[in-house]
Amino acid sequence: MSPTSTAARSFIARARRTLDVAGHTGNLGLLLVGVIVVFSLLNPTIFPTPLNLQSIAYAVPEIALLALAIAVTMSSGGIDLSIVATANLSALAAATVSIALLSSGTPDDVAAVAGIAVALLVGIGCGLINGLLVAKVRIAPILATLATMTLFSGLAVALTRGTPLYGLPNAILALGVQTVAIIPVSFWLLVVATILIWAVMNRTGLGLRIILVGASPEAADYTGIRRSRVLLSTYALSGAIAAFAGILMSARSASATADYGSSYLLLAITIAVLGGTNPLGGRAPIVGVSIAAIVLQAISSGFNGLHISPYVYQIVQGLILVVVLVVEVRRGRLTSWIQRMTKRPPADGAALTSEPSRSPNITSPDTIHAAGTTRA
Amino acid sequence: MSDLIRSPRFDLVRLRGRNNEGVLLGIIVLLVVLIAIFSPGTLSIGMFSDVLRSSVVNMALALGVLLIIISGGIDVSFTAIAIFAAYSTVVLMRSIGLDNGILPFLAATVIGALIGIVNAVLVAGFKLQTLIATLGSQGIVRGALLAFVGSVYISSLPPALAQVGDARLATIGGSAVSVLVIPVILLAIGLSAVLRKTMFGRSVYAIGGAPESARRAGIRVGQVQTIIYIAAGAFSGFAGMVHVALVGHASPFELVGTELTVIAAVVIGGASDTGGRGSVQGVALGVLLLALIQNSLVRLGVPGFWHTAFVGVVILLGVAIQAQSRRRRNKRSAILESSVTA
């Protein structure tokens, strides 16, 4: 095999991979446009107004960030059910510290920065606890984070005795109300966070290792990746993102409580999967997840404007999750069949010389399911 | 296992049980002894019946979850199914003016089984990951309940049903034990027998242990999974009715949100998160342990706002102990992994 043909082939493989990811994200973009057009036609006096679009933009960032945290852990083949609890605990820690600083006469800005720093530290701490449980104690991620979810929210309740904290620094509150060029500050922050997380997942060694561990833990072992270290970083990253979401949550509600956003967990998982995250790991479509968050929030707002019961929205949410997954599985079956039919059968020993194939795209749904039942 | 029988640790191993049931029983006894030492006044037979009372609904729910977890899946939709079945049965009874003590339990079980078909189709038919499938069906079932069946609190049940809920098997230490304990115990014994003695039961373990091997051994994985999810739906529907009968009102907002506690009880009871392991006895002990801890926190005067954190710690410890003991058991097969990660 000549070097040019290998190069050409790897280029084609890479292009196909990019198209595959961009394809799903592109579809989501089209879906977003479609949702906006449909609701604008159904409710032309309310939905397409700047005020309504702005209110969507205010609501999206916190839930999008939580979904991003899920997407990061999912791409490593795990899941983090403790994100909402982590967000609340971090927000409470931030509120406690910054309110104490304010009352001792510290300038507003300093108290805000200190609060945010404390929140991020608490979030990373929570994430590290999850990471230790998953990587070192080797508890299944879903159970480990289920336990810490109860623990963190229990700590949050114990800290505040169930009462909300008010009197946050103005600089934090500004994150929830101010706009830059009509668009809310929090939405700009989401854009920045999306770019940063995308860069971490797609342009750094850590991101590559996270995705590799998710795609195939065995292969990661043979590559010499220290899986436990990668998992620690994964859950720490998830905790930090959740803490950031917590700050935005407390900024928007002007308070910090232990039980804010209790319905957010399932919504965040739905968004992550709708965004194109493979629940079994090996794929991190960060931009898609953020767009998916906007799509769902737009649907929710559109339903609201049409006075459709929020319970119907809950049904739609469940339907979207199931239908997207069913279509994905079907498509996976179709593409793997096409691949099998169009690919030349590999020569003897091909696996030893060719570049490793990316398992999540090629494995048949049956083996995906089998892997799911053993790892879920 | 066979070389263990000859080893001197045999007795210990047997006491410990296949799924750490012995350890769990030990922890429960230890806890009771600790309470007896530190706060002898709180330990009464009344406490025993309180624990039993608060375990009934969770036990009935846990049976369905156990079935699914043994088969290697996870279910988060069962509480939604439970309250959907129970609430819509009560609504139906009120609208047609039916008053009966036994029919509602049958009706709720049937409704639960029918909703279970949705999960069965998604998991066995479309081969979706069980967490995602049941997450979706949870949203759909709960949304359908609140949007189409009703979202109002029904404060009084039909008299015959209310009577069943109030009926006492016995009054121990001033605390009533409901008759509904009996059907739940019978169901538990029945499920245990099915799991251990029937071809279907062994298939459930086989699928959870290694789906591919099970398939090659001639087990119809899809068919067994279909039965599992329909049966789990039936258990949930029944459990929902037990809940409604016991609390004496029907609220569509109850139960949902407790699914993680039930899953935790099942896992603490020794059901493996990766499938292929678990027993009804273990689950019963797990449910009792959680109920005992919650109950003793109240009796020992621990402030209410610390309860959730405490339960979180217990769940964490339980899950960690199970994970560690499984790891020790699997050590020999994991030689390669440990040499790579070392």
Interface residues (C-beta under 8 A of the other chain):
Chain A: I79 L81 L133 V137 R138 I139 A140 I142 L143 A144 L146 A147 T148 M149 T150 L151 F152 S153 G154 L155 V157 A158 R161 G162 D221 Y222 R226 R227 S228 S262 L266 I269 T270 V273 P279 L280 S309 Y311 V312 Y313 Q314 I315 V316 Q317 G318 L319 L321 V322 L325 V326 V329 P365 D366 I368 H369 A370 G372 T373 T374 R375 A376
Chain B: S71 G72 G73 I74 L122 F126 K127 L128 Q129 T130 L131 I132 A133 L135 G136 S137 Q138 G139 I140 V141 R142 G143 A144 L145 L146 A147 S151 I207 G208 A210 P211 E212 G257 L260 I263 A264 V267 D273 T274 G275 P303 F305 W306 H307 T308 A309 F310 V311 G312 V313 I315 L316 V319 A320 A323 Q324 R327 E337 V340 T341
